[in-house]
Every structure is written in C-alpha cells, then in structure tokens.
Amino acid sequence: MTVSVVVPSAREQVLTPDSLPSAVDRQIRRDEGLNRARNAGVADAAHDSIVILDDDLEFSEEWFRGLCDRLERHPDTVFTARGTGVLPRLSWPSGFEPGMGRVMAFHRDVWRDVGGFPEPCSHGGDTDFLMSAYENGYTVTGIDHEWQHLDDEEDVYSLSDNLGWLWFLTRRHTRLVAPRLPSLLVTKLGGRS
C-alpha cells in the first residue's frame, strides 16, 4: 500500500495501529504539540498519500482500504471525519465541509501548498488546515464515521481558548469565517464547544 499513516499521540498506549494492515507505513509521533507532531509525521512520511488518525481508533481493514482508494482516485480532495467538530453547522460554500481531525486523508502536495498545520494553535489546527486547503483550490469533504472512538473523554475548551481560536481563524480565513462570525460566536459563547 502506498500510503503513510501518521498517529500523533502523547499517550503511552496507542490503539489505532492495531487496526492497520501490517504492510502500511506508519509513524507514531510524540512531538510536543499536536500540530507539530502532524507536521513532522507528514514531512517524514515514506509516501505522498497521507492519512492522519487519532491514537484511539478501531476500524475495519475494509474501511481503511476504501479511504485509501478514495484518496488515490481524488488527489485534489482532503477527506475528513464528517461532523461539525469545533465548527457549528452553518451554510458553508460548495466544496468545503467542516470536519474533525480525528481522521484526515490528503496528498502531501496539499500540506505543502497550505504551509502545513499551524503549530502555535492549541486546538483547531485541523480546522485551519481544512480551510487553507479549500482556499487553495482543494475540495474538502467529510467521510462517515465507520470507526469506533475508544476514548470517551470529550475535549472541553475554555472561553479564552474559543475566542482565541475564532480570532485566529478570522484573521487567517477572513472570507470564509467573517460572514459566519456572528453564528460562530453564538455557538462558542453559548457553551457549546
């Protein structure tokens, strides 16, 4: 298989590799900071087709091979876990579907074109990456949750984290975020992180 898998993790026990086919190139990245680990993994990957996975996923080999096939057939598409993630359901432009960094698949050229994942972000680096990909002419599409997320802890971000994140995204992606900023603020300030 000509795909490289990057699993960023700070955990001692990483469960995701148990679901991967044995011949798949893989890296467990323990670099400090999620986006730094993502960037280092993509830079060091043996192949140009990249799949980034959370460290606690369980999935079928059939699902994984299907994702890899889609990536091979659609090199100008970034695939991401379908769902709102940190963005609420709003009217987004055609070709951009917000998603979650739990699962992301793309070609290394996308990563190069957008300048990688923003390392100063404490959270939301996946959202920035998806928006940057869209703004650079790539399609961003969600994929169904055909995996089990084994960690049931929900990420909770403070008000200052959410406001900082929105400010960062608004500055970097003004055309995409600014028209939706009132709805984003209501969601983030309303306690739904």
FENGIUR-V557518 format. One record per residue. N is the residue number from 1. OMEGA is omega in radians with two decimals (* if undefined). NEAR is the number of other C-alpha atoms within 12 Angstrom. Layout:
BEGIN
N,OMEGA,NEAR + N,OMEGA,NEAR
END
This chain:
BEGIN
1,-3.11,21 + 2,3.08,22 + 3,3.05,33 + 4,3.13,36 + 5,3.09,45 + 6,3.12,46 + 7,3.07,43 + 8,-3.10,38 + 9,2.98,31 + 10,-3.10,18 + 11,3.06,19 + 12,-3.13,12 + 13,-3.14,18 + 14,-3.00,25 + 15,-3.03,24 + 16,-3.11,35 + 17,3.12,32 + 18,-3.12,19 + 19,-3.07,26 + 20,3.00,31 + 21,-3.01,23 + 22,-3.07,12 + 23,-3.06,14 + 24,3.02,26 + 25,-3.08,27 + 26,3.05,33 + 27,2.94,35 + 28,-3.05,33 + 29,-3.14,32 + 30,3.09,24 + 31,-3.11,21 + 32,-3.12,18 + 33,-3.07,22 + 34,-3.08,35 + 35,3.04,34 + 36,3.11,28 + 37,3.10,31 + 38,-3.11,41 + 39,-3.13,34 + 40,3.12,26 + 41,3.12,35 + 42,-3.14,41 + 43,-3.08,27 + 44,-3.06,21 + 45,3.14,29 + 46,-3.08,21 + 47,3.14,25 + 48,3.03,29 + 49,-3.01,39 + 50,2.98,43 + 51,3.07,45 + 52,-3.07,49 + 53,2.97,46 + 54,-3.03,38 + 55,-3.05,36 + 56,-3.12,29 + 57,3.04,29 + 58,-3.08,26 + 59,3.14,29 + 60,3.07,20 + 61,3.12,21 + 62,3.11,15 + 63,-3.11,21 + 64,3.13,35 + 65,3.09,22 + 66,3.10,19 + 67,3.14,38 + 68,3.10,35 + 69,3.12,21 + 70,3.13,26 + 71,3.13,32 + 72,-3.12,25 + 73,-3.05,16 + 74,-3.07,20 + 75,3.12,25 + 76,3.14,27 + 77,2.99,36 + 78,3.11,50 + 79,-3.11,49 + 80,3.12,40 + 81,-3.13,34 + 82,3.13,27 + 83,-3.07,24 + 84,-3.09,28 + 85,3.14,28 + 86,3.10,36 + 87,3.09,35 + 88,3.07,27 + 89,3.10,17 + 90,3.04,22 + 91,3.11,19 + 92,-3.12,23 + 93,3.08,19 + 94,-3.14,15 + 95,3.09,23 + 96,3.06,31 + 97,3.13,34 + 98,-3.12,41 + 99,-3.09,36 + 100,-3.14,37 + 101,3.12,39 + 102,3.05,43 + 103,3.05,44 + 104,3.11,44 + 105,-3.07,49 + 106,3.04,46 + 107,-3.09,37 + 108,3.09,36 + 109,3.10,25 + 110,-3.12,34 + 111,3.11,38 + 112,-3.08,19 + 113,-3.09,21 + 114,3.13,26 + 115,3.09,22 + 116,3.11,32 + 117,-3.10,37 + 118,-3.03,30 + 119,3.12,23 + 120,-3.11,18 + 121,3.02,24 + 122,3.00,25 + 123,3.12,34 + 124,3.11,37 + 125,3.09,35 + 126,3.12,44 + 127,3.10,44 + 128,3.13,42 + 129,-3.13,43 + 130,3.12,47 + 131,3.12,42 + 132,3.11,34 + 133,3.13,39 + 134,-3.12,32 + 135,3.08,25 + 136,3.02,24 + 137,3.12,21 + 138,3.03,29 + 139,3.08,29 + 140,-3.08,40 + 141,-3.14,35 + 142,3.05,30 + 143,-3.09,30 + 144,-3.14,22 + 145,3.10,24 + 146,3.11,21 + 147,3.07,25 + 148,3.09,22 + 149,-2.98,21 + 150,3.11,18 + 151,-3.09,18 + 152,3.08,9 + 153,3.13,8 + 154,3.09,12 + 155,3.11,15 + 156,-3.12,16 + 157,-3.13,20 + 158,3.09,18 + 159,-3.13,19 + 160,3.06,17 + 161,-3.12,21 + 162,3.12,29 + 163,3.09,25 + 164,3.12,21 + 165,3.14,34 + 166,3.11,37 + 167,3.13,23 + 168,-3.13,25 + 169,-3.13,33 + 170,3.12,24 + 171,-3.05,16 + 172,-3.04,22 + 173,-3.01,26 + 174,-3.09,19 + 175,-3.10,18 + 176,-3.01,30 + 177,-3.01,32 + 178,3.14,20 + 179,-3.09,17 + 180,-3.05,24 + 181,3.11,28 + 182,3.13,17 + 183,3.11,20 + 184,3.13,31 + 185,3.12,27 + 186,-3.14,20 + 187,-3.08,23 + 188,-3.14,27 + 189,3.13,20 + 190,3.06,16 + 191,3.11,17 + 192,-3.09,22 + 193,*,28
END
